[in-house]
Amino acid sequence: MARAPLLQLSGISLTFGGDPVFDGLDLVVHPGDRVALVGRNGSGKSTLMKVMAGLVQADSGSRVVPPGVTVGYMEQDPDLSAYETLGAYAAARLPEGEEYKVAMVAEGLKFNPETPVSSASGGERRRAALARLMAEAPELMLLDEPTNHLDIQAIQWLEEELKSTRTAFVLISHDRAFLRSLTRATLWIDRGVVRRRESGFDGFEEWRETVWAEEDDARHKLDRKIKAEARWAVEGISARRKRNQGRVRALAELRQERASQIRRQGTASMAFEAGPTSGKRVVEAKGISKSFGDTVIVQDLDLRVLRGDRIAFVGPNGIGKTTLLKMLTGEIAPDSGSITLGTNLDVAVFDQTRAQLDANATLWENLTGDPTMAVSGNSDQVMVRGTPKHVVGYLKDFLFSEAQARAPVRSLSGGEKARLLLARIMARNSNLLILDEPTNDLDVETLDLLQDILGDYDGTVLLVSHDRDFIDRVATSTVALEGQGRVGVFPGGWSDYISQRDTEWAPEATFKPKSAPAPAAKPAARKADGLSFTERKRLESLPGVMTALEGEIAALTKILDAPNLFTANPEKFHTTTLKVAEKQKALAEAEEEWLALAEKAEA
């Protein structure tokens, strides 16, 4: 028996005073659907989600939600002005006596429900919006970038919650690992057209390239047909032309069809250009320690950063990753130990708070007002790696329109602000990049490009990110802050770190709300299974480790399958081949470990 849909959009058309965002859109969401909603920044993903939520009224078409079905939407910028605390906002629509649900979700997302709204950060407000949606548990959840401002521990908690729910959801995210793990269908918005594929995000890029190749082939055929018909129109004799006015009209229609085709948006023309070569030793930290009151950030850490290293710093929010970065670059002094900076360093910083951007100034003013980019006596040009360039032309390199150049920064989306900040730091030469959460809000295509240019960058990269896939693709080493001053240094990316550590992530202490009910009694005491606590936790975590390794092996194998990779880029082929072997070895070891622990538990 066919399932009744939870939500149906029919013939949806929407414009905002210009080109249509959608035209004649049809969309159905069924019970149990787990859908990835993907597309370029500015393609209309959030707008479509707001139409689905009933928050944006389409110009034409219908939205149908059956009686009794609830649709919940996680707001990107929630209005909390009517509430004193984050918890009061999150629990506002819950029936009396069910406020404990917010406390349970808050513990997983790691925020304090008693935090006053007046002092809450943007990230805390978004976590409260996510907690509100999770606690309400509607039949359909609409999640717009839920992983932004979450650390990896909270992302993994959310991932497990969504895996176990029966609730249908539509999900916008830039986190590939998150999308691959959770989704079973993909909605792709491209130039106002929404395509659906009954398969999860894994394989999306291959599907996209196939669609674009078919589109290019059709366009070339149309161009050839127009060329042939135009030649006939020019060369045909006058009398013949009079007898074939239908063919002339058909030519005009072909030209109109070709003119109406919307060009695909290109990729941003991004590039990091290394300045003068730094010394071989970039940073050397010996026995450094740092505390704030009773909170120990690092204790007796030794770390050497060499020229060309790509080092990722990972750990829960608030554990001190940014503080450690600032110590390593000399901005903050350690309490003890020594830090020696290398010679000839030229540092460029990407700040996760976007504090380098003036929200009230225009994009134009943010570039020309930067002393490192200003061209003396010319307010229309900026200095880009030593060469003057018109400010509008440079903004177009980063996919901004001429109209946006005079718009205030506050009107930009999160992804557009990230691109503008990248435009600023890419305009100068550097040999040490400090990238603090650069991946937030960027679309998949821009993440791909950023990954590629970091791979080609001749300098050194220190990176803070909660994007597991991005870390795996970029990092040569991972520095893990695990709390109480403990810091581990591991070769490779996130998956390598997970496979090398011998215990479960040591989580920081989480807030226990005063009003939270006493925890429910655990199910009947677990029958003795012969495992220690650490072994039991390891047994529970190994399936996730193995799944992650299988995903990495599949992704690396796909890279090796690229035509002519060996001849076009032998170094990449060799590196990827070694990486596959490492991952396969790690997977075999994880499988053996799981089998040994499972047998021990059964015994």
C-alpha positions in Angstrom: 0.0 0.0 0.0 1.4 3.4 -1.0 2.3 5.7 1.8 0.6 9.1 2.0 3.2 11.9 1.5 4.1 14.1 4.5 4.6 17.1 2.2 3.8 17.9 -1.4 4.8 20.9 -3.5 3.1 21.3 -6.9 3.9 23.9 -9.6 5.9 26.1 -7.2 7.2 29.3 -8.8 9.1 32.0 -7.0 11.0 35.1 -7.9 12.5 37.9 -5.8 12.2 40.7 -8.4 14.7 39.1 -10.9 15.3 35.7 -12.5 13.0 33.0 -11.1 14.4 31.0 -8.2 12.1 28.1 -9.0 9.6 27.7 -11.8 7.0 24.9 -11.9 8.7 22.9 -9.1 7.1 19.7 -8.0 8.4 17.9 -4.9 7.1 15.1 -2.6 8.5 13.9 0.8 7.3 10.6 2.1 7.5 9.0 5.6 10.9 7.7 6.3 12.7 9.8 3.7 16.2 10.9 4.5 17.1 13.5 1.9 20.2 15.5 1.2 19.4 18.9 -0.3 22.5 20.1 -2.2 23.5 22.9 -4.5 25.8 25.9 -4.9 25.8 28.8 -2.4 23.0 31.1 -3.5 21.2 28.4 -5.5 18.1 28.6 -3.3 18.5 25.7 -0.9 17.5 27.6 2.2 14.7 29.4 0.3 13.3 26.0 -0.9 13.5 24.7 2.7 11.5 27.8 3.9 8.9 27.2 1.2 8.7 23.6 2.5 8.3 24.9 6.0 5.6 27.3 5.0 7.7 30.4 6.0 8.0 31.7 2.4 4.9 32.1 0.2 5.5 31.1 -3.4 4.2 33.3 -6.2 2.2 30.4 -7.6 1.7 26.7 -6.9 0.5 24.8 -3.8 2.0 23.4 -0.6 0.0 20.5 0.9 0.6 19.0 4.4 -1.9 16.4 5.4 -4.0 17.1 8.6 -2.2 16.0 11.7 1.3 16.0 10.2 3.8 18.4 11.8 6.7 19.9 9.9 9.6 21.3 12.0 12.2 23.7 10.7 15.6 24.6 12.3 16.0 28.3 11.9 19.4 29.6 10.9 19.0 32.9 12.8 16.2 32.3 15.3 14.4 35.2 17.0 14.9 34.7 20.7 14.0 38.2 21.8 10.8 37.0 23.7 12.8 34.6 25.9 15.1 35.0 28.8 17.2 31.8 28.4 18.1 29.4 25.6 16.2 26.7 27.4 13.0 28.7 27.6 13.2 29.2 23.9 13.9 25.6 23.2 11.0 24.3 25.4 8.5 27.0 24.4 6.3 24.7 22.3 6.6 21.5 24.4 3.6 20.3 26.4 3.9 20.9 30.2 6.0 18.3 31.9 8.2 17.5 28.8 10.8 20.2 29.3 13.2 17.4 30.2 13.5 16.6 26.5 15.4 19.8 26.0 17.8 18.9 28.8 18.5 15.6 27.2 19.2 17.1 23.8 21.2 20.0 25.3 23.6 17.5 26.9 24.3 15.8 23.5 24.7 19.2 21.7 26.7 20.6 24.7 25.1 23.9 25.5 23.7 25.3 28.7 19.9 25.8 28.6 20.2 28.4 31.4 22.4 30.7 29.3 20.8 34.1 29.1 19.7 35.0 25.6 21.3 38.4 25.9 24.8 36.8 26.3 24.4 33.8 24.0 26.7 33.5 21.0 25.5 32.9 17.5 26.6 29.3 17.7 24.7 28.8 21.0 21.5 30.3 19.5 21.7 27.8 16.6 22.3 24.9 18.9 19.2 26.0 20.9 17.2 26.1 17.6 18.4 22.6 16.8 17.5 21.4 20.4 14.0 22.9 20.0 13.5 20.9 16.8 14.9 17.7 18.2 12.9 17.9 21.4 9.6 18.6 19.5 10.2 15.5 17.2 7.9 16.4 14.3 7.0 13.9 11.6 9.2 15.9 9.1 12.4 17.8 10.2 13.9 20.4 7.9 17.5 20.9 9.0 19.5 23.8 7.4 23.2 23.4 8.2 22.7 21.7 11.6 26.4 20.9 12.0 27.7 24.5 11.8 29.2 25.5 15.1 29.1 21.9 16.4 32.3 20.1 17.3 33.0 16.6 16.0 31.8 15.0 19.2 28.4 16.8 19.0 28.2 16.1 15.2 28.7 12.4 15.9 26.0 12.5 18.7 23.6 14.2 16.2 24.5 11.7 13.5 23.6 8.8 15.8 20.3 10.4 16.9 19.3 10.9 13.3 20.3 7.4 12.3 18.0 6.0 15.0 15.0 8.2 14.4 12.0 7.2 12.4 11.3 10.8 11.6 11.7 11.9 8.0 14.2 14.7 7.4 15.6 16.9 4.6 19.1 18.0 5.3 21.3 20.8 4.1 25.0 20.4 5.0 28.5 20.9 3.7 29.8 18.0 5.8 30.3 15.2 3.3 30.8 12.5 6.0 27.6 13.6 7.7 25.6 13.5 4.4 27.1 10.1 3.4 26.2 8.5 6.7 22.6 9.7 6.9 21.0 10.2 3.5 19.1 7.8 1.2 18.0 10.3 -1.5 19.4 13.5 -3.0 17.7 16.7 -4.1 20.0 18.8 -6.3 19.2 22.5 -7.0 20.9 23.8 -10.1 19.9 27.0 -11.9 16.3 26.8 -10.6 15.8 23.1 -11.5 15.4 20.6 -8.8 16.5 17.0 -9.6 15.9 14.0 -7.4 18.0 10.9 -7.2 16.9 7.9 -5.1 20.3 7.4 -3.6 22.2 9.1 -0.8 24.9 11.8 -1.1 27.6 9.2 -1.8 27.9 9.2 -5.6 26.4 12.7 -6.0 29.4 14.2 -7.6 29.6 11.4 -10.2 25.8 11.9 -10.9 26.3 15.7 -11.2 29.2 15.3 -13.7 27.1 12.9 -15.8 24.2 15.3 -15.9 26.4 18.2 -16.9 28.1 16.1 -19.6 24.7 15.2 -21.1 23.7 18.9 -20.9 26.9 19.9 -22.7 26.3 17.3 -25.4 22.8 18.5 -26.0 24.0 22.1 -26.2 26.7 21.2 -28.8 24.1 19.4 -30.9 21.8 22.5 -30.7 24.7 24.8 -31.7 25.5 22.6 -34.7 21.8 22.6 -35.7 21.6 26.4 -35.4 24.8 26.7 -37.5 23.4 24.5 -40.2 20.1 26.3 -40.4 21.7 29.7 -40.4 23.9 28.6 -43.3 20.8 27.6 -45.2 19.1 30.9 -44.4 22.1 32.9 -45.8 22.8 30.7 -48.8 19.2 29.8 -49.9 17.8 31.6 -52.9 15.2 34.3 -52.2 12.3 32.4 -53.8 13.1 29.3 -51.8 13.3 31.3 -48.6 9.8 32.6 -49.2 8.5 29.1 -49.6 10.2 28.0 -46.4 9.1 30.7 -43.9 8.4 27.8 -41.4 12.0 26.8 -41.5 13.1 30.5 -40.9 10.7 30.7 -37.9 12.1 27.4 -36.6 15.6 28.9 -36.8 14.4 31.8 -34.7 12.9 29.4 -32.2 16.2 27.5 -32.0 18.1 30.7 -31.3 15.6 31.6 -28.6 15.9 28.2 -27.0 19.7 28.6 -27.0 19.5 32.1 -25.5 17.2 30.9 -22.8 19.6 28.3 -21.6 21.2 29.3 -18.3 24.9 29.1 -18.1 26.3 27.1 -15.2 28.1 29.2 -12.6 31.8 28.6 -12.8 34.0 28.0 -9.8 35.7 30.8 -7.9 39.1 31.8 -9.2 40.8 31.2 -5.9 44.5 30.8 -5.4 46.9 31.0 -2.5 50.4 32.2 -3.6 53.3 31.5 -1.4 55.6 34.4 -0.7 59.3 34.1 0.0 60.3 30.7 1.3 60.3 30.4 5.0 62.9 28.6 7.0 62.7 24.8 7.2 61.5 25.0 10.8 58.3 27.1 11.0 57.4 26.6 14.7 59.0 24.7 17.5 57.2 24.3 20.9 59.1 22.7 23.8 57.3 21.7 27.0 54.6 24.4 26.7 51.7 24.6 29.2 48.7 26.9 29.4 45.9 27.2 31.9 43.0 29.6 32.5 42.1 29.2 36.2 41.4 25.5 36.8 41.1 24.8 33.1 44.2 23.2 31.6 44.6 23.8 27.9 47.9 22.0 27.2 50.4 20.4 29.5 54.1 19.9 28.6 53.5 19.8 24.9 56.3 19.4 22.4 55.5 20.1 18.8 57.6 20.8 15.7 56.0 22.3 12.6 58.2 22.1 9.4 57.8 23.9 6.1 55.1 22.3 4.0 53.2 20.6 6.9 49.4 20.7 6.9 48.4 20.2 10.5 44.8 19.9 11.6 43.8 20.7 15.2 40.8 18.8 16.5 38.8 18.6 19.7 35.6 19.7 21.4 34.4 23.3 21.3 36.0 25.4 24.0 38.8 23.0 24.6 41.5 25.4 23.5 42.2 24.8 19.8 42.3 28.5 18.9 44.3 29.3 22.0 46.9 26.7 21.0 47.0 28.2 17.5 47.6 31.7 19.0 50.4 30.4 21.2 52.1 28.7 18.2 52.0 32.0 16.3 53.3 34.1 19.2 50.0 36.0 19.8 49.6 34.4 23.3 52.5 33.5 25.5 52.5 30.0 27.2 52.6 29.9 31.0 55.7 27.7 30.8 57.9 26.2 28.1 59.2 28.0 25.0 58.0 28.7 21.4 60.5 29.5 18.7 59.2 30.9 15.4 61.1 30.2 12.2 62.6 32.8 9.9 61.1 34.8 7.1 57.4 34.0 8.1 54.6 35.8 6.2 51.3 34.8 8.0 47.8 35.0 6.6 44.8 34.4 9.0 41.3 33.2 8.3 39.3 34.0 11.5 36.3 31.8 12.2 34.4 34.8 13.7 34.8 36.8 10.4 35.9 39.7 12.7 38.2 41.0 9.9 35.0 41.9 7.9 33.1 45.1 8.6 29.4 44.0 8.5 28.1 47.5 7.9 30.6 48.4 5.1 30.1 47.2 1.5 32.1 44.5 -0.1 33.9 47.1 -2.1 34.9 49.0 1.1 36.0 45.9 2.8 38.5 45.3 0.1 39.7 48.8 -0.7 39.8 49.7 3.0 42.2 46.9 3.8 45.7 48.5 4.1 47.3 45.4 2.7 45.2 45.7 -0.5 44.8 49.4 -0.9 46.3 51.0 -4.1 47.5 54.5 -3.3 45.4 57.2 -5.0 43.0 54.7 -6.7 39.8 53.6 -4.8 38.7 51.4 -7.7 41.6 49.0 -7.6 43.0 46.5 -5.1 46.5 45.0 -5.0 46.3 41.3 -5.7 49.6 39.5 -5.0 51.5 42.5 -6.2 49.3 43.4 -9.2 46.6 46.1 -9.3 43.2 44.8 -10.2 39.8 46.4 -10.5 37.8 45.7 -7.3 34.7 44.5 -9.2 36.8 42.2 -11.4 38.4 40.7 -8.3 35.0 40.2 -6.6 33.8 38.4 -9.8 36.7 36.0 -9.4 35.0 34.9 -6.2 31.5 34.7 -7.8 30.1 38.0 -6.6 28.0 40.1 -9.0 28.6 43.8 -9.7 25.4 44.7 -7.8 26.7 42.9 -4.7 29.9 44.9 -4.7 28.0 47.9 -3.3 25.9 45.9 -0.9 26.7 45.7 2.8 28.5 42.6 4.1 25.6 42.0 6.5 23.4 41.1 3.5 25.6 38.1 2.6 25.0 34.5 3.4 27.5 32.6 5.6 29.1 31.0 2.6 29.4 34.4 0.8 31.1 35.9 3.9 33.6 33.0 3.9 34.3 33.6 0.2 34.9 37.3 0.8 37.3 36.7 3.7 39.1 34.2 1.5 39.3 36.9 -1.2 41.0 39.2 1.3 43.7 36.7 2.5 44.3 35.3 -1.0 45.2 38.8 -2.3 48.5 38.7 -0.4 51.5 36.5 -0.6 52.0 34.2 2.5 54.0 31.2 3.5 52.0 30.3 6.7 48.2 30.0 6.6 46.2 30.0 9.8 42.7 28.7 8.9 40.3 28.6 11.8 37.0 26.9 10.7 37.3 27.9 7.0 34.8 25.2 5.9 31.7 26.6 7.6 28.9 27.5 5.1 31.0 26.7 2.0 29.3 24.6 -0.7 30.8 21.3 -1.9 32.3 22.8 -5.0 34.1 25.6 -3.2 35.3 23.0 -0.6 36.7 20.9 -3.4 38.5 24.0 -4.8 39.9 25.0 -1.4 41.2 21.5 -0.9 42.9 21.5 -4.3 44.6 24.9 -3.8 45.8 23.9 -0.3 47.3 20.8 -1.9 49.2 23.1 -4.4 50.2 25.7 -1.8 54.0 25.8 -1.2 53.7 27.1 2.3 52.6 25.7 5.7 49.0 25.3 6.8 47.6 25.2 10.4 44.0 24.2 10.3 41.1 24.1 12.8 38.0 22.3 11.4 35.2 20.0 12.5 34.7 18.7 8.9 36.1 15.1 9.1 36.2 14.6 5.3 38.0 17.9 4.7 40.6 17.0 7.4 41.2 13.6 5.8 41.7 15.2 2.4 44.0 18.0 3.5 45.9 17.2 6.7 49.3 15.5 6.9 49.2 15.4 10.7 46.4 15.8 13.3 46.8 17.4 16.7 44.0 16.2 19.0 43.2 18.1 22.2 41.4 15.6 24.4 40.9 17.6 27.7 42.8 18.1 30.9 45.8 19.3 29.1 46.3 16.0 27.1 47.3 16.6 23.5 48.2 13.8 21.0 50.0 14.2 17.7 49.1 11.7 15.0 50.2 11.3 11.4 47.5 11.6 8.8 43.9 13.0 9.0 40.9 12.4 11.1 40.3 8.8 10.1 44.0 8.0 10.7 43.7 9.6 14.2 40.6 7.5 15.0 42.3 4.3 13.9 45.5 5.0 15.9 44.1 6.1 19.2 43.6 3.2 21.6 40.7 4.6 23.7 37.4 6.3 23.0 37.4 10.1 22.8 37.7 11.4 26.3 34.7 13.8 26.4 34.9 17.1 28.3 32.5 17.4 31.2 29.1 18.2 30.0 26.6 20.6 31.7 24.0 18.9 33.8 20.9 21.2 34.0 19.7 21.8 37.5 16.1 21.2 36.4 16.9 18.0 34.6 15.1 14.9 36.1 17.2 12.2 37.7 18.5 9.9 35.0 16.2 6.9 34.4 17.4 3.6 35.8 19.5 1.7 33.3 18.0 -1.5 31.9 18.6 -4.5 34.1 22.3 -4.6 35.0 24.3 -5.8 32.0 25.2 -9.5 32.3 28.9 -9.8 33.0 30.6 -10.1 29.7 34.3 -10.4 30.7 35.1 -6.9 29.2 36.6 -4.0 31.0 34.9 -0.6 30.6 37.4 0.5 28.0 37.1 -2.7 26.0 33.3 -2.5 26.1 33.4 1.1 24.8 35.9 0.2 22.2 33.6 -2.7 21.0 30.7 -0.3 20.7 32.8 2.2 18.7 34.5 -0.1 16.3 31.5 -0.5 13.9 31.6 3.2 13.3 35.4 3.2 12.8 35.1 0.4 10.3 32.3 2.2 8.4 34.4 5.4 8.3 37.4 3.4 7.0 35.2 1.7 4.3 34.0 5.1 3.2 37.5 6.4 3.0 38.7 3.4 1.0 35.8 3.9 -1.4 36.6 7.6 -1.8 40.3 7.0 -2.4 39.6 4.2 -4.9 37.3 6.6 -6.8 40.3 8.9 -7.1 42.5 6.1 -8.5 39.7 5.3 -11.0 40.1 8.7 -12.6 41.2 8.3 -16.3 44.9 9.1 -16.9 45.6 9.8 -13.2 48.9 7.9 -13.4 50.2 9.8 -16.4 48.7 13.2 -15.5 49.7 13.2 -11.8 52.0 10.3 -10.9 52.8 11.8 -7.5 49.1 11.9 -6.5 48.6 8.4 -7.9 51.5 7.1 -5.7 50.3 9.0 -2.6 46.7 7.8 -3.0 47.8 4.2 -3.6 49.8 4.3 -0.3 46.9 5.8 1.5 44.5 3.0 0.2 47.0 0.4 1.5 47.1 2.1 4.9 43.3 2.3 5.2 42.9 -1.3 4.2 45.4 -2.4 6.8 43.7 -0.2 9.4 40.3 -1.8 8.4 41.7 -5.3 8.7 43.1 -4.5 12.1 39.8 -3.0 13.3 37.9 -6.0 12.0 40.2 -8.4 13.9 40.0 -6.3 17.0 36.2 -6.2 16.9 36.1 -10.0 16.3 38.4 -10.6 19.3 36.4 -8.4 21.6 33.1 -9.9 20.4 34.3 -13.4 21.1 35.6 -12.3 24.5 32.2 -10.8 25.3 30.3 -13.9 24.2 32.7 -16.2 26.2 
